[in-house]
Amino acid sequence: MMTATLLPNKEPYRLLEESPLVHPDELRTAFALAMSHMYKNEVPLYGDLVRIVQSGNHKVITNSTPDSLDRLTLERHGAIRLGKPEELHTVRRIFALLGMHAVGYYDLSVAGLPMHATCFRPIDTASLAVNPFRVFTTLLRPELIRSPAAHDLALQLLARRNIFSQELLRILDVANAQAGRFRVHQAEIFIREALRTFSWAPVAEATQTEYQLLRAEHPILADIASFRTAHINHLTPRTLDIDAAQAAMAAEGMPVKDRIEGPPKRKWPILLRQTSFLALEEKIQFKVRDSDSDGDEAEDTHNAGLVDGSHKARFGEIEERGAAVTPAGRALYDQLLEESMHTAEDQKEAVDEALVSTFREYPDTWEELRKQELVYVKYSFTGKMPSSSKYDVVSPPIIESLIEDGVLETSPITYEDFLPFSAAGIFQSNLNQKPNSLQVRDALKQQSDVEGFEHALGCSVIDPDVLYSRAQKQSLESSLLKLKSLLLLNN
């Protein structure tokens, strides 16, 4: 029997022995809880972060909250950084068994980072309701590394490593032979071996000299290429009030990021807001090779072939999720974000003020957001009879009449994805980097490589707007079907 005690005041999560094959939703929950438990042991401050968020959520939860407290308590997103295409391909196989698919393409070069990314997550409404676990997964783009020495060294280090155990690769093949499902004892092996891939390895594969060369080029490059695992660099609980949570983090003495990334605070939240406690300085050991060891280094070595050092990469993040916006809503968001950044320019202290001022143009009542089709909408049938039974042809005016009559209710569809500038802002804060100082080739800045990413992935990424649009359409069709059944019953 596999168990994982990870959330306070919760019974251990169990995979049932009598189940012939484990459902991906159940496996995803077990995996997410096991990962949370692992990260809490590796980064104790993360446990404090979860406590703060859960306490705050209990204070603000109401019956009108679109997501249940159980989902909020369970909800997490993680982030991993991969170094080579083969790693991304295998990670896709791992997450597919958890019912998680590559959604969206993120070109992080637009924010000065030598990476591109996707989000592995569930894609249907029912699976999201069970557990919306997400993993933001970045892949290094070596062509964006300016220094030839750092470029070649990174590729040499990455070529030597294998972040996947032979047992994990074997169990992945077993799942393929069983239509992508595991028996319970196989699921236990899978979770154990997959967690090793994402665990912290405090002994670097690089020497201290190699590490410093990579770090001088880019701290993220050093984090990706210097270690034998694709260690999770943060795990993020979801809060209902990120401003209050950040204040609570600061009150407990956590080294908190100086500002919240994403849209300003609103009556009707949209998209995603994120903040974090800053990356920890963690003790690690570097390998010593005969060719680059010297007398001083050898004298400091506590174990044969190792020398003490430190690394900073892992941090604790929290997020507040709002409504998913339509293409029109996203275009307006991007326009206002650009205007606010232009207004603030390099005046760091003026960024939030500029955001608040500029975003007054973004509607902040539910009726405006819905009627201007700026957000995706979930429809629900209330059970009320309409004032007129002439609904043979469903059209937008009739839908609006049903809403006005109280026959249909609407609520926001939660945004399940990420914002590249917000993610970059978190990374940069935790790496002490300024957005404009990152060393990437100017000629290749702001050039996406969707085809290259998808080739490494082994499949196409899914357009998130297709998923939100489908969820909106399905909720409307389901509500209208219930209405039709009630009309037939009463005629």
C-alpha positions, -999 to 999 in steps of 0.1 A, spaced: 0 0 0 15 34 -10 8 63 13 19 99 15 10 122 44 16 156 30 -12 180 39 -20 190 75 -52 176 90 -56 152 60 -57 114 59 -28 98 40 -35 96 3 -39 59 -7 -39 41 -40 -64 13 -37 -50 -22 -40 -83 -36 -54 -81 -12 -84 -69 -32 -114 -53 -2 -130 -47 32 -115 -65 61 -131 -43 90 -143 -62 114 -121 -55 93 -90 -19 87 -100 -15 125 -105 -28 132 -70 -5 107 -54 25 120 -74 17 156 -66 14 148 -29 46 128 -29 64 157 -47 51 182 -21 63 160 7 98 157 -9 101 194 -15 89 202 21 117 180 34 143 196 10 131 232 16 115 235 51 104 271 44 80 257 18 61 240 46 57 274 63 45 288 30 18 262 26 7 269 62 4 306 56 -16 301 23 -40 275 38 -46 297 68 -54 327 46 -76 307 23 -97 295 52 -103 331 62 -115 343 28 -133 312 14 -170 318 6 -197 298 -11 -192 320 -42 -156 309 -46 -156 290 -80 -131 265 -67 -136 243 -36 -114 246 -6 -104 210 -11 -91 218 -46 -73 249 -33 -57 230 -5 -44 203 -29 -35 226 -58 1 231 -67 23 240 -96 59 231 -99 87 242 -122 116 222 -136 145 232 -160 157 208 -187 189 209 -206 185 188 -237 157 177 -261 159 141 -251 151 151 -215 119 169 -226 108 140 -247 110 116 -217 95 141 -193 65 143 -217 61 105 -214 62 108 -176 35 135 -174 13 118 -200 9 89 -175 -4 115 -150 -30 128 -174 -9 159 -180 -3 174 -215 18 201 -230 -3 233 -231 10 265 -246 44 276 -258 63 303 -238 92 321 -255 112 333 -226 137 350 -248 114 379 -250 123 385 -213 160 379 -218 161 342 -207 178 316 -229 149 292 -226 115 283 -239 88 264 -221 54 247 -219 30 238 -191 22 202 -185 -13 200 -170 -47 182 -172 -68 195 -201 -104 185 -194 -127 201 -168 -133 169 -148 -96 161 -144 -89 198 -134 -116 195 -108 -99 164 -93 -64 179 -92 -51 208 -114 -14 199 -108 8 217 -133 45 217 -140 60 247 -159 88 230 -179 116 250 -195 142 238 -220 176 254 -225 182 271 -259 220 267 -264 219 290 -295 211 319 -271 243 314 -251 267 342 -261 299 328 -248 314 300 -269 332 286 -239 301 285 -217 281 271 -247 305 242 -253 310 234 -216 272 233 -210 267 209 -238 296 187 -227 282 185 -191 246 178 -204 258 151 -228 274 132 -199 244 131 -177 212 110 -176 186 122 -153 164 91 -157 171 58 -139 170 26 -159 142 14 -137 121 45 -146 127 39 -183 117 3 -179 85 11 -160 76 37 -187 78 9 -213 56 -13 -191 29 15 -190 30 18 -228 23 -20 -230 -7 -15 -206 -24 14 -225 -7 40 -204 -19 26 -170 -2 11 -140 -11 -15 -115 -7 -3 -79 27 -19 -73 39 -5 -106 27 30 -97 47 28 -65 79 22 -85 70 49 -111 64 76 -85 96 66 -66 118 67 -97 102 98 -112 107 117 -80 144 109 -81 145 127 -114 132 159 -98 150 156 -64 178 178 -51 213 165 -57 237 186 -35 268 172 -53 274 190 -86 286 173 -117 306 204 -126 338 215 -109 338 248 -91 357 264 -119 332 251 -145 303 262 -124 317 298 -121 322 299 -159 286 289 -165 272 312 -138 291 342 -152 273 336 -185 239 331 -168 228 318 -134 201 296 -150 227 280 -172 247 270 -142 216 256 -125 206 236 -156 240 222 -166 258 216 -133 237 189 -117 227 153 -122 190 159 -117 164 182 -131 156 194 -95 123 211 -89 132 248 -83 99 258 -67 65 243 -58 36 268 -56 4 267 -36 -26 288 -47 -38 316 -25 -71 335 -26 -55 368 -14 -19 371 -25 -15 406 -10 -24 393 25 -2 362 20 28 383 10 23 405 41 21 373 63 53 360 47 71 393 55 57 393 90 73 358 96 106 372 85 108 355 51 129 372 25 100 382 3 102 394 -33 98 432 -35 67 432 -57 39 409 -70 41 399 -107 12 401 -130 -19 424 -131 -26 448 -103 -52 439 -76 -87 439 -90 -123 433 -79 -125 406 -105 -90 390 -108 -78 379 -142 -50 357 -153 -22 351 -127 -4 370 -99 27 356 -84 53 363 -57 79 343 -37 104 342 -9 138 347 -24 161 318 -35 180 301 -8 218 299 -6 223 262 -3 255 242 5 267 220 -23 299 202 -32 317 204 -65 337 176 -81 375 179 -82 392 166 -113 429 161 -114 432 185 -144 418 214 -125 425 208 -88 451 229 -70 467 229 -36 441 252 -20 412 233 -34 425 199 -24 432 212 12 395 222 16 382 189 3 362 170 30 357 139 9 379 125 -18 373 144 -50 348 170 -36 351 206 -25 325 227 -6 306 255 -22 271 270 -25 243 274 -51 212 296 -52 182 286 -73 154 271 -53 127 294 -38 91 294 -25 64 308 -47 27 315 -42 1 324 -68 -34 339 -71 -54 328 -101 -82 348 -118 -103 344 -148 -90 330 -181 -92 358 -207 -102 355 -243 -78 365 -271 -95 400 -270 -89 401 -232 -53 390 -236 -47 416 -263 -60 443 -240 -39 430 -211 -7 429 -232 -14 465 -245 -19 479 -211 11 460 -197 33 475 -224 19 510 -217 25 507 -180 61 494 -185 67 523 -209 53 547 -183 74 534 -155 105 528 -177 134 521 -153 118 536 -122 114 504 -102 94 521 -75 69 534 -100 60 500 -117 31 491 -94 17 527 -95 19 527 -133 1 493 -135 -27 505 -113 -32 537 -133 -30 521 -167 -52 491 -159 -81 513 -149 -89 509 -186 -95 472 -181 -132 466 -172 -135 454 -136 -172 444 -132 -184 409 -141 -211 422 -165 -186 443 -185 -160 415 -186 -187 390 -198 -206 412 -222 -174 425 -239 -162 389 -242 -129 396 -224 -131 364 -202 -142 329 -207 -175 320 -190 -188 289 -173 -226 286 -177 -248 269 -151 -285 261 -152 -303 273 -121 -334 251 -125 -356 282 -130 -383 282 -157 -378 309 -184 -404 336 -189 -408 324 -225 -407 289 -239 -396 300 -274 -360 289 -273 -359 267 -304 -331 287 -319 -303 294 -295 -287 328 -303 -266 353 -283 -296 375 -276 -316 346 -263 -287 335 -241 -285 370 -227 -323 368 -220 -319 335 -201 -292 351 -180 -314 382 -173 -343 358 -164 -321 340 -139 -323 308 -159 -286 307 -165 -258 318 -141 -223 326 -152 -190 325 -134 -153 328 -145 -134 299 -159 -101 297 -139 -69 306 -157 -48 274 -156 -17 286 -174 12 311 -171 25 345 -181 60 346 -196 69 380 -182 56 371 -147 76 339 -148 107 358 -159 102 384 -132 102 356 -106 133 340 -120 152 374 -123 143 384 -87 156 351 -74 188 353 -95 196 389 -87 194 397 -124 181 428 -142 159 420 -173 181 440 -196 215 427 -184 211 390 -193 237 378 -218 220 364 -248 227 370 -285 211 402 -296 203 387 -330 183 359 -315 163 378 -289 126 376 -291 127 348 -317 105 319 -308 112 284 -319 79 265 -316 89 240 -343 122 231 -325 104 228 -292 77 206 -306 103 184 -323 120 178 -290 87 173 -273 76 147 -299 42 162 -303 24 196 -308 16 218 -279 -20 225 -272 -35 260 -277 -49 269 -243 -76 291 -259 -90 260 -276 -93 244 -241 -110 274 -225 -133 279 -255 -143 242 -254 -150 244 -216 -172 274 -222 -191 257 -250 -196 225 -231 -209 243 -200 -234 262 -222 -245 231 -241 -249 211 -208 -270 239 -193 -293 243 -223 -298 205 -224 -310 206 -188 -333 235 -197 -347 216 -227 -354 186 -205 -372 207 -180 -393 224 -207 -403 190 -222 -412 178 -187 -435 207 -182 -452 206 -216 
